[in-house]
Amino acid sequence: MEKKRTLNWAVLGTGGIAHSMGRAWAAGGGSLYGAANRTRSRAEAFAEEFGVKKVYDSCDDLFADPAVDVVYIATPHNTHFPYIMKALESGKHVLAEKAITLNSGELAQAEALAARKGLVLAEAMTIWHMPLYKKLWPMVERGDFGKVQMITVNFGAPKPYDMSNRFFSRNLAGGALLDLGVYALSFARSFMSSQPDKVDSQMRFAPGGTDEQETILLMNREGESASLAVSLRAELPRTAVVSCEKAYIEIPDYTRPVRAFVMNSQTGERKEIREGERELALWYEKEDMERAILEGDAGEMRAPLTRDVMEIMTRLREDWGMRYPEEE
């Protein structure tokens, strides 16, 4: 049997989420090949901490390195699209942090380029890759709990109310939707039979012009509905519930879950399902990405669902009249 080829990964952006990726790689027994950051000293510190082999002076140097196979983009939202396009043009596969782009138009352009180049482009969404969901989705699709009726999911994470930090900055594509709402929408979409065709919302602006919290209602042609609450100002329980005809599934810490509770409404039985390890959440992303590249099957990267979620977010911001400088 032919030995699996080792892929060289390079990280672009060495902030908080990149450090999470570095820790996940260490926990999974892997090592990163390269790193680049706007400030080289931060890339050097990152490389020293995680045993990265090579530090680049610039992103262009990273893209030009023929030894790099995959680029993990962990920069602010508004930089994702130009970096994705440069990486793809350079022949690199790309795993980009969520939200993968600012809007559906950018995503469509990036997907078209990836297809022309024969490259894998995917969003680093933990929900697509957690083993617990890979166990639950087939159960729901088989109808083990009856037809899905309603989904309830929240994400609240209060941030310092500083309009200059990235969470509230228009210039860095901040706001609750792209930072937190993308998780809630991805969860809801993953348990719905089809893309919602009815989308309603209520949103409140922050002083800097970004969304600081919203409630979102979704419904698809099958009559499945979802209710979402997202906030950068309120602490909300990160518990998601999928309510079906015969039972409901309660998932604590749903962004990187390892357990779910199924309450059977007919028998009253409460069953716990466990799968996976929380600290390996980003390692699971890496493993699925490498399978997609090496085996030519990108199904587990869930690109159609990423596309659906981006379409919903684009539609919501159009309804709100909220645009980022790059879109004006």
N, C-alpha and C positions, 0 to 999 in steps of 0.2 A: 504493500500500500504506500502510495506517495505521501511523504511527510508534509504536513500543513506548513505553508509558507508563513513566515513571521512578517507581519505588517508593521512598518514604522509610522508611529503617530507623532504629530507635532501639535502643540497647544498654542493658540493665538489668543493672548489675553491671560493674565495670571492673577486675576482677582479671586474673590471668595469662592465662586463656583468651580473655578479651575483647581483651587486647593482641595475642594471636595472630590473632584475627579482624581487628583493625585493620591489622596488617601484611599480612594476606592481601588486604584491600580495597585497600590501597595498591599491592600488587604487581599486582592485577587492574585497576587504573585507576579504582576507584570511590571514593566518599566516603560516610560515614555522616551521617545527618541529626541524630540526637539521642543523648544519653547521660544516664543517671541512676545514682546510687550512694548507698548509705546515708550516706557522707561526701561532701558536695558538692565539697570541695577535690580529692578523687581524681577525681571526674567532670570537673572543670575541667582537671586535668592531662592526663587522657585526651583530652579534646576538643582541647587545645592540641597534643598530640603527633600526633593523627591528623586534624586539620582538621575536627572535628565542628562543625556549625553551631549547635546549641542544647544547653544544659545545663539540666536540670530540678532544681527544689528537692526533688522527691520522685517516687516511682514513680507516685503518683496523678496528678501533673501530667503525667507522660509519657503515661499512659493516656488522659488527658482531651484531649490535643492532637489535633485532627482532621486535622492534617497528617501524622501518623504512620500508615503503612500496615502495617508489620511490626515486631514486637518480638522482638529476640534476647535470650533470658534466659540470663545467665551468672553466676547467683548460686549459693549452696550448695544441694545437693540438696533439703534439707527445705523450701526456700522455693519450689521450682519450681511445685508444684501451686497454691498460693494466687495466685501471680503469673500463672500461665497462665490461671486462671479469671477474674481481674480483666481481663487483656488481652483475652480472648475476649469477655467481657461488654461491653467498650468497643469492640468491633468491629474488633480488630486481629488480623491473622494472626500466628502464633507459631512461631518456631524456638527450641526450648529445648535447652540443653546436656544431654548424657547424664549420668546416667540421667534420662530425661525426667520421671519421677515416682518416688515411693517404691515404689509397688506397683501391681498390676493394677487395683484398685478405683479409685484416683485417675485412672489413665489412661482407664479406661472413662468416668468422669464427664466428663473433659476432652474426650474424643472426641465424646461425645454433645452437649456444648455447642457444639463447633466445627461439628458437622453441622447443628445447629439454626440457627446463625448464618451458615452458608454460608462458613465460614472454613477456611483451611489450618492445621493443627496438625501439627508434625513435630519429630522429634528430630535434633539436630545431631550425627549419627554419620558421621564421615568415610568409613567403609567403604562406606556406601550410595552415595557420590558420586564416588569415585576413578575416573578413566577406565580404569585398568588392570582393575578389577573388571568394568566394563561391557563390556570386551573378553573377559574370562575366563568370566564366567557363561554367555553363550550357547554357548561352546565346550563347557563341561561339560554344559549342558542338552541339547546335540545328541548327546552321547555321543562326542565326539572322542577322549576318553581312556578310554572304557569307563565302566562304572557306578562311581559313587563308593562306596568301601568304608569308608575310615577318614579321619578328620580329626584332626590334632594341632595344638594351638595353645596358646601360653603368653603370659603377661604378668607380668613381675616388675619392680618399681620400688621399691627400698628407700627408706623415708622415715625422717627423724629420729624416734626412738622416744619421742615426746612425746604423751601422751594428751590434751593440750589442743588440739593442732592439728587441722585439719579432717579429715585422713585417718583419724584414730583416734577422733574425737569422736562419741558417740551423738547429742549435741544438734545436730550439723551433718550427721547421716546419713552418717557416714564408714564406712570399711571397704573391703576389697579388692574386693568384688563390684560395688558400684555405681560405684566409680572405675575399676577395671581390668577386672573380669570382664565388664562390659557389652561391651567391645571383643571379647574372646575369644568370647563367646557370639554376638555379632552376626556375626562372621566365620564361625563354625561353622554357624549357621543359614542363612546366605546360600548355602552350598554343599550344604545338605541338601534333599532333595526335599519333605519335609514336617516339621511340628513334631515334635520328639522326644516320645515318650510314655513313655519310661523315663528317669528322672533319678536318679542316685545321686551321693553326694558324701562327702568327708571335709573337715572344717573345723576350724581352730584359732582360738580367741578371743584377742583382745588384752586386756590388763588392764582397759581402759576399757569392754569389753563389745561391741566390734565385731569383725568377722571380719578377721584379719590375713593369712590365707592359706587356700587351699582347692584341692582337686583335684575335678574334676567329670567324670562319665561320662554320655554321652547316647546314646540309640538311638531311631530312629524305626521306623515300621511297614515301611519298605522294607529294614530291616536295616543302614542306614547308621549308623555310630557315630562318636563324637567324644570325645577325651580332652583336658581342659583343666587347666592349672595356673596359678594366679593368686596373687601374693604381694606384700605391702607390706614384706616382710622379706628377700626373696631376689632377687638379680639373675637374671633369666631371659632367654634369647635371644628377641627378638621376631620369631621366624620361625615361620610357619605352613605346614603341609604338608597338601595334599589328595591322598590316595592313591586312585587308581582302578585298574581292571583292567589297563589297558595302559600307564599312566604315572603319575608323581606330579608335582604342581605344588608347588614350593617358593617361598614369598613372604617375602623379608626385609622387616623394618620394616613389617609388614602393616597397621598402623593408618593409614598414609599412604603406601602403596607406589607405586613407579613402575616396578618391574621384577619379573618372575617367571621362574623357570627350570623348564622342563618336561623331565623325564627319561623318555625312552621305554624301557620295560623290555624291549621286543622287539628294538629295534635298537641300544640303548645310546646313541642320539643325545641330546645335551643342548642344548636350544634356549632362548634368552633372548627374552622378550617385554617390550617397554618401552612405556609409555604414560603421559602426564600429567607434571605437575611437582609435587614435594612441597610447595613453598612456596605453591602455589595450592590446597591441600587445602580450606581453609575457604571460599575463593572458589567452588569447585565446589559446595559446599553452598548458597551464596547464589544461584548461577545456577540450580540445580535448583529451589530454593524459588520464585524469581521466575517460572520457567516454569510451575510448579504453580499459582501465583496468576493469572498473566496468560492462560494458555492453558487453564486448567481441567482439567489432567491431572496429578494428584499421584502418579502411579505411581512416579516415581523417588525419592520421599520415603520409600518402603518402609514405610509405616505398618503393614501386616500383619506384617512381620518385627519391627518395633519392639514390637508387641503380643506376639508370640510370645516374644521375649527377656524382656520384662517378666514374662510369666507364669512363665517358668522361674526368674527371680530371686526372684519372690514365693514360689514353691513351695519353693525352696531355703531361704530365710530362715524359712519356716514350719517346715520340717524341723529347722532349727537352733534354733528357739525364740528367734530374734533379732528384736526389734521396736524401732522407734524411738519416741521420746516422742510424736510425732504420731499413732502407731498404737495407743497404749495407752488 
